[in-house]
Amino acid sequence: MRLIVENLACDRGERRVFENLSFTLGPGDALLVTGRNGAGKSSLLAILAGRLNPAAGRLRIEDAGERTLPECLHMVGHRDALKTALTAGENLAFARDFLGSPIVSPEEALTLVGLGHVARMPVAYLSAGQRRRVALARLLVAERPLWLLDEPTAALDTASQDILLQLVAEHRAKGGLVIATTHAPLGWAGAKTIHIERAVPALAPEVL
C-alpha cells in the first residue's frame, strides 16, 4: 500500500494549526512526526484516521484493494482506549472482532509484548506501562497495513521500548507503513522525519 498526502491543512476552532503538509509513504516506510506541543502532531493522526476533517488538501491510498483508508489502519492514541473493567485478553478480543482480519489470538499478542501472564487480569489493575503495552498489542490481533502511533513510547521502560522497536521492524519488513508522533528519538532504521511548525504564530497577550 502507498499513502499520498498532498498540501494538507488543519484548523482547530478558528486557528490554522498547520498547512501545506505533503508526504508519500510506500511499503516498509516509517515517518516520525516531530514538533512542539500544540503544533498539530496529534491532529495530523486524527485526520489520517478519519476522525478530523482537513481544512485543505487531500489524502489517498494506492494498491489497497477495495479498502478505504480507515479500513487500512490501526491507531494507538495518546490515551490507551481500554475498558478497565475488562481483562487484557477481553480488550484484545473485542478489538479483533470489531476490526476483522484476525492474525494472532489475544493471548499470542500479549505474549509478544511480554504480557502473557496478564491475559485474565482486569486492565484496571495494570500499571501505566502495562496498559500501554496492551494498547500496542491491538496492532497485532488484526491485519492493518498502516499503523498510526501517538507518542508510542509513553510510559514504556527500556525493555518495552525494545519490544516496540522489534514489532515495528517486523511490520515494516512485511511491507507495512508506520507514522508516529514523538518528542524523543525512536531508533527506527531509515525512518523519514517531518517537523510541524505552527502555521500562524500565537498572538501576544494584550497589555492592560
C-alpha positions as CSV (number, residue, x, y, z in Angstrom):
1,M,0.0,0.0,0.0
2,R,1.0,3.6,-0.7
3,L,-0.2,6.7,1.2
4,I,-0.1,10.0,-0.5
5,V,-0.7,13.3,1.4
6,E,-0.9,16.5,-0.6
7,N,-0.9,20.1,0.8
8,L,-2.8,19.1,3.9
9,A,-4.0,21.9,6.3
10,C,-5.7,21.6,9.7
11,D,-7.9,24.1,11.5
12,R,-8.9,23.8,15.1
13,G,-11.6,26.3,16.1
14,E,-10.7,29.4,14.2
15,R,-7.0,28.8,14.2
16,R,-4.9,27.3,11.4
17,V,-2.7,24.8,13.0
18,F,-0.6,23.7,10.0
19,E,-0.8,23.9,6.3
20,N,1.0,22.8,3.1
21,L,1.9,19.4,4.5
22,S,2.8,16.8,1.9
23,F,4.5,13.4,2.0
24,T,4.3,9.9,0.4
25,L,4.9,6.6,2.1
26,G,5.4,3.3,0.4
27,P,5.7,-0.3,1.6
28,G,8.1,-0.6,4.6
29,D,8.3,3.2,5.2
30,A,8.2,4.9,8.6
31,L,7.5,8.5,9.3
32,L,8.4,10.3,12.5
33,V,6.4,13.5,13.1
34,T,8.0,16.0,15.4
35,G,7.1,19.5,16.7
36,R,6.4,21.3,19.9
37,N,3.2,20.8,21.9
38,G,0.2,22.3,20.0
39,A,1.9,22.1,16.7
40,G,-0.7,19.7,15.3
41,K,1.0,16.3,15.5
42,S,-1.9,14.5,17.1
43,S,-4.3,16.4,14.8
44,L,-2.4,15.0,11.8
45,L,-3.0,11.5,13.0
46,A,-6.7,12.3,13.6
47,I,-7.1,13.5,10.0
48,L,-5.4,10.4,8.7
49,A,-7.6,8.2,10.8
50,G,-10.8,10.0,9.6
51,R,-11.6,11.5,13.0
52,L,-11.0,15.1,11.9
53,N,-11.7,16.7,8.5
54,P,-8.8,18.5,6.8
55,A,-9.2,22.2,6.2
56,A,-7.4,21.8,2.8
57,G,-5.5,19.3,0.8
58,R,-6.2,15.6,0.2
59,L,-5.0,12.2,1.1
60,R,-5.3,9.0,-0.8
61,I,-4.1,5.4,-0.9
62,E,-3.0,3.2,-3.7
63,D,-2.7,-0.6,-4.0
64,A,-5.1,-1.2,-1.1
65,G,-7.7,-3.2,-3.0
66,E,-11.3,-2.3,-2.1
67,R,-10.4,-1.0,1.4
68,T,-10.8,2.7,2.3
69,L,-8.1,4.4,4.3
70,P,-9.8,4.0,7.7
71,E,-10.1,0.3,6.9
72,C,-6.4,0.1,6.3
73,L,-5.1,1.4,9.6
74,H,-4.7,0.9,13.3
75,M,-4.4,3.9,15.6
76,V,-3.0,3.9,19.1
77,G,-3.6,7.3,20.5
78,H,-2.1,9.2,23.5
79,R,-4.9,7.6,25.6
80,D,-4.9,3.8,25.7
81,A,-8.6,3.5,25.0
82,L,-9.0,0.3,27.1
83,K,-12.0,-0.8,29.1
84,T,-10.7,-1.0,32.6
85,A,-13.4,-3.4,33.8
86,L,-12.4,-6.0,31.1
87,T,-9.4,-8.2,31.2
88,A,-6.4,-7.6,28.9
89,G,-7.5,-10.6,26.8
90,E,-11.1,-9.4,26.6
91,N,-10.0,-6.0,25.4
92,L,-8.0,-7.5,22.6
93,A,-10.7,-10.0,21.7
94,F,-13.1,-7.1,21.3
95,A,-10.6,-5.2,19.1
96,R,-10.0,-8.4,17.0
97,D,-13.7,-9.0,16.4
98,F,-14.5,-5.3,15.8
99,L,-11.7,-4.7,13.3
100,G,-11.8,-8.1,11.5
101,S,-8.9,-9.7,9.6
102,P,-7.6,-11.5,12.6
103,I,-4.0,-12.7,12.5
104,V,-3.0,-13.8,16.0
105,S,-5.0,-14.6,19.2
106,P,-5.2,-12.1,22.1
107,E,-3.1,-14.5,24.2
108,E,-0.4,-14.6,21.5
109,A,-0.4,-10.8,21.1
110,L,0.0,-10.3,24.8
111,T,2.9,-12.8,24.8
112,L,4.6,-10.9,22.0
113,V,4.5,-7.7,24.1
114,G,5.7,-9.5,27.2
115,L,2.3,-9.7,29.0
116,G,1.2,-13.3,28.5
117,H,0.7,-13.6,32.3
118,V,-1.9,-10.8,32.5
119,A,-4.4,-12.1,29.9
120,R,-7.0,-12.8,32.6
121,M,-6.3,-9.7,34.7
122,P,-8.6,-6.6,34.6
123,V,-6.9,-3.7,33.0
124,A,-7.7,-1.6,36.0
125,Y,-5.1,-3.5,38.0
126,L,-2.3,-3.0,35.4
127,S,0.4,-0.3,35.6
128,A,0.5,2.6,33.1
129,G,3.3,0.8,31.2
130,Q,1.4,-2.5,31.1
131,R,-1.7,-0.7,29.8
132,R,0.3,0.9,27.1
133,R,1.6,-2.5,26.0
134,V,-1.9,-3.9,25.9
135,A,-2.9,-1.0,23.7
136,L,0.1,-1.7,21.4
137,A,-0.9,-5.4,21.3
138,R,-4.1,-4.3,19.4
139,L,-1.8,-3.8,16.5
140,L,-1.1,-7.5,16.4
141,V,-4.6,-9.0,16.6
142,A,-5.9,-7.7,13.3
143,E,-4.1,-7.2,10.0
144,R,-3.9,-3.5,9.0
145,P,-1.0,-2.2,6.8
146,L,-0.8,1.3,8.3
147,W,0.0,2.0,12.0
148,L,-0.7,5.4,13.5
149,L,1.1,5.8,16.8
150,D,0.8,8.9,19.0
151,E,3.8,9.1,21.4
152,P,4.1,5.2,21.3
153,T,6.9,5.1,23.9
154,A,5.0,7.0,26.6
155,A,5.1,5.1,29.9
156,L,7.3,2.4,28.4
157,D,10.5,1.3,30.1
158,T,13.6,0.5,28.1
159,A,12.8,-3.2,27.7
160,S,9.3,-2.4,26.5
161,Q,10.7,0.2,24.0
162,D,12.9,-2.6,22.6
163,I,9.8,-4.8,22.1
164,L,8.1,-1.9,20.3
165,L,11.2,-1.4,18.1
166,Q,11.1,-5.1,17.1
167,L,7.4,-5.1,16.4
168,V,7.7,-2.0,14.2
169,A,10.7,-3.5,12.3
170,E,8.8,-6.8,11.7
171,H,5.7,-4.8,10.4
172,R,7.9,-2.8,8.1
173,A,9.7,-5.9,6.8
174,K,6.3,-7.2,5.7
175,G,5.6,-4.0,3.7
176,G,3.7,-2.2,6.5
177,L,3.7,1.6,7.0
178,V,4.1,3.4,10.3
179,I,3.6,7.0,11.3
180,A,4.5,8.0,14.8
181,T,4.5,11.3,16.7
182,T,7.4,11.7,19.0
183,H,9.4,14.1,21.2
184,A,12.3,11.6,21.5
185,P,14.5,9.6,19.1
186,L,12.9,6.1,18.4
187,G,15.8,4.4,16.7
188,W,13.8,3.2,13.7
189,A,16.2,2.5,10.9
190,G,15.7,4.5,7.8
191,A,12.7,6.4,9.1
192,K,11.7,9.7,7.4
193,T,11.1,12.7,9.6
194,I,8.8,15.7,9.2
195,H,8.7,18.6,11.6
196,I,5.5,20.5,12.0
197,E,5.5,24.2,12.9
198,R,2.5,26.3,13.7
199,A,1.1,28.0,10.6
200,V,0.4,31.2,12.4
201,P,2.3,32.5,15.4
202,A,0.5,32.7,18.7
203,L,-0.7,36.3,19.4
204,A,1.0,38.1,22.3
205,P,-1.3,38.8,25.3
206,E,-2.8,42.2,25.5
207,V,-1.2,44.7,27.7
208,L,-3.8,46.1,30.0
